[in-house]
């Protein structure tokens, strides 16, 4: 482990205080060092004439050049309307409004500016995480903001009580006719330490011209190399991708920052395909553990490690993020005890819906989310028990926090508190205006998953807490029976709250989670009831797999036995559930007569994943998979896979997105990225597929599938066209993300790389906004699930 990081861990009491980021490795630090080619001042610092203001607040100019914006942290009423709210006037998914300063720049000569630059100082007593949302209006051919009010905004995280120099490169966003630049002060309410008053001082607003960074397409910067900035496993494939005229490269070994010499030399292979022309650096033969840099021409990379403990620091940092996302718990230097007035009610009794981990930047809460994350955390913790007992103990401690929530939310009759859509700090007093109602339900899909997770926890905690382990298994048995009874009664649940990401689950996914749960419970209990259920549902999973030889690909899963619609995800993906189910059943029912059938299903799905990888070579990111043009006509599936989207408006875009993919013939297409509209971001999709690869690779000892799974982690850690780690504070070249209420946190992960419009090209502009750059607890969970099979 890096000595500095080990020191940071000790200072944090092994993540009982949040880890501090290394700002010198952030994209914000790198960007501030860029040469400025031209600069235009947008405000003279004296007159309020070009300004207009929306919302509740006061403004004045001080010291001849500073705009002072003052407002309150909350209000005693809801705003009349709000872009993201479900019903602002009723307080549903609403904040307490905003105070917005709008600077009219219409008519100014803006030159070739492509970067907004300004200074801002928040003076907000008790506020842990001040934030300003910058925006602009473009009235050219392409209108900004876009139809979903996503593009054209950037929520920048700030340090309280000091001047922050902020930059926002907008080169990739239409900015040919900018008419207005705005600064939005969100009023998210007060957590325990926050005061009543918010004050932001703003000055020196400029539009600058700089050389833009790469944010679009597959080609990285000229004379640069992209690689896993954390490092690589010692025993596997190690490649990096360069955009260079150089023909050879070196891997240089270091010790304590001192160069020890060249450890490896190789030729840069030129690869040309439908994605472009790339230089590929292959140093797989270098297996000696240590710290290294890549060097060619005048290019020298940052340090990375080679070692089979390469994910150790990553797991610590992901645990740190989850700790900071705790709901209902005072996290030092982050937030106080929260959401004690979010209430679930069932059969005349009430409970406080607080605990587990917040879903995302908006502090919403989903019991399902917490359950899946704790399962992944337990799985990866188990793999470091011997090599790093401290990490094992800390991860199990954190998993226990999530497990406590999952168990407490049960009402004991199949119903449980499941979800609360919320994006504000409430005051913790029950009975006033800012209370929030949590959903309660007994849907079978979730209860199957909870049963599987509870069974896994029962096994994991049997040595640490025997009594808790007993309760987990007891709850698992009950929840499975509740789920099975409900499923046989109603089948796939009718449309429900589309903010709950299980709403799009297909019949085949119900089969999969039922088989997964039954097999886990059978392994612990030996009860033949669960043996029979595991076999029954595993057979049903196989009946939804496409096995025909007359199609361009096979081995993928469909939404039901009719095989008319392929399973796809656009947001919170669960591609892994089919492999999870079949592998678990094969392991638990090792002597069953259908085991060879289930194993063949696993093999076919593994072959499908292997067949996909070539479409993104030389990058390792798994494509979103095979699609068929007829899917655009399936309005029912469209609405559950793409919530909150107008079908009639977007159907033509669905078709166009497929045609931007790779045509396989007969109406079949490969999409590198999902078909998507409002919800964009690829982390959960590719990591879920990575988990499927790691499960099957582990089950069969298939090295190629193991390498595919590793590549999903390498993409996340910087082996992408942008050369950026998507985990803040991990590796190198990590950028701010949209954190909303929580502030910048080491280990946070975003929804993920998106695409622009209907394209099928990676797009990663430096604008912190939902959904693609919003921090989300799903990707860390999926990452840990994959890591558990690779450590």
Number of C-alpha atoms within 10 A of each C-alpha: 10 11 9 8 15 13 12 17 20 13 15 15 12 18 22 16 18 24 24 16 16 15 16 11 18 21 17 19 14 13 16 13 8 11 10 12 11 14 19 18 16 21 18 14 18 14 13 14 8 14 15 12 17 12 14 15 17 13 16 13 17 12 8 10 16 19 22 18 23 20 21 24 24 25 17 9 13 20 20 11 15 18 10 14 18 14 16 19 14 16 22 19 19 24 25 25 25 21 21 21 21 20 21 20 19 15 9 12 11 21 13 17 21 24 20 22 21 18 17 24 20 24 19 21 15 18 26 21 21 24 25 20 20 22 22 24 22 22 17 13 10 13 18 22 18 13 9 12 14 18 21 21 25 25 24 23 23 21 18 20 16 13 16 16 15 17 19 23 22 20 21 17 18 20 22 18 18 20 17 17 22 20 22 22 27 24 20 22 22 22 24 16 14 19 16 15 15 23 21 23 21 21 20 17 20 19 22 22 21 19 13 15 15 19 20 18 18 20 20 22 18 11 15 17 26 27 29 25 26 23 25 27 21 20 15 19 19 22 20 21 26 25 19 20 13 15 14 15 20 22 22 20 23 19 10 9 10 8 13 12 12 15 15 15 17 13 15 22 15 16 14 12 11 9 16 11 15 22 22 21 26 18 20 15 12 17 17 12 17 14 20 25 19 23 19 20 13 8 14 17 17 16 18 22 24 21 17 17 19 19 19 16 20 23 24 22 25 28 26 26 27 30 24 29 26 25 28 20 20 15 17 12 13 21 27 20 18 23 29 21 21 22 19 22 17 14 7 5 8 12 18 19 29 26 26 30 30 27 26 25 23 23 25 19 27 25 28 21 24 26 27 19 27 30 25 22 31 25 22 25 26 19 16 20 15 11 11 13 13 14 22 22 16 18 29 25 14 22 25 19 20 26 25 14 20 26 19 16 20 18 19 13 10 19 19 24 27 23 23 27 23 25 23 24 25 25 20 19 13 16 9 12 14 28 19 23 19 21 19 18 15 19 22 29 28 23 29 29 26 27 31 30 29 31 30 23 26 25 19 19 18 14 10 11 11 14 12 17 21 18 16 28 24 17 20 29 23 16 28 27 19 21 23 17 14 19 20 10 10 11 15 20 16 9 11 11 12 15 14 20 17 21 19 26 21 23 19 25 27 26 26 28 29 32 34 30 31 33 32 28 29 22 18 14 16 13 13 10 12 23 22 16 20 31 24 15 24 31 19 19 29 24 18 25 24 22 17 10 9 7 12 12 19 19 22 22 25 22 20 21 17 11 14 15 18 20 23 24 22 22 25 23 24 21 24 23 24 29 28 20 28 32 27 23 28 23 15 22 19 12 10 12 10 15 20 13 15 22 20 15 26 28 19 20 24 25 18 18 24 15 14 21 19 14 20 16 16 21 25 22 30 29 21 21 25 25 23 19 15 12 16 19 14 13 12 10 18 19 17 20 24 20 21 13 18 12 19 9 9 15 18 12 18 20 18 17 20 26 19 16 22 16 16 15 10 10 12 20 21 22 24 27 26 27 26 22 20 18 21 22 28 28 29 27 28 31 33 27 28 31 33 29 33 30 29 27 23 16 18 14 12 16 14 16 24 22 20 25 31 26 26 25 25 25 26 26 27 26 28 26 25 24 25 25 27 30 29 30 26 26 25 26 25 24 23 26 30 31 28 28 26 22 23 26 26 24 25 31 28 30 28 24 21 25 24 18 13 18 20 22 19 22 23 21 25 21 27 27 22 26 20 28 27 25 34 29 25 24 28 29 27 27 28 28 28 29 26 21 21 21 15
